[in-house]
């Protein structure tokens, strides 16, 4: 059955492969799966970055605002992820103590 997905070949440096292999070892996911999931999750951010780059290439002054918004959003998402990880860790520690 044909797929509607596009295949992309990547050449990656050894240190990136090492990280992917380490992640794969603990998650059971293959390199391609890890990369695909990262790209799918990051797609909204990448789309905004592309929009900002397109605006900048046409010398649109609003490009700087878009870039700032993208960076602010990425920072907020990272902060939320950190909070989620901390909460999960605390819950695991409480469960371990009992």
Buried (B, 14 or more C-beta within 10 A) or exposed (E): EEEEEEEEEEEEEEEEEEEBEEBBEEEEBEBEBBBBEEEEEEEEBEEBBEBBEEBBEEEEEEBEEBBEEBBEEBEEBEEEEEEEEEEEEEEEEEEEEE
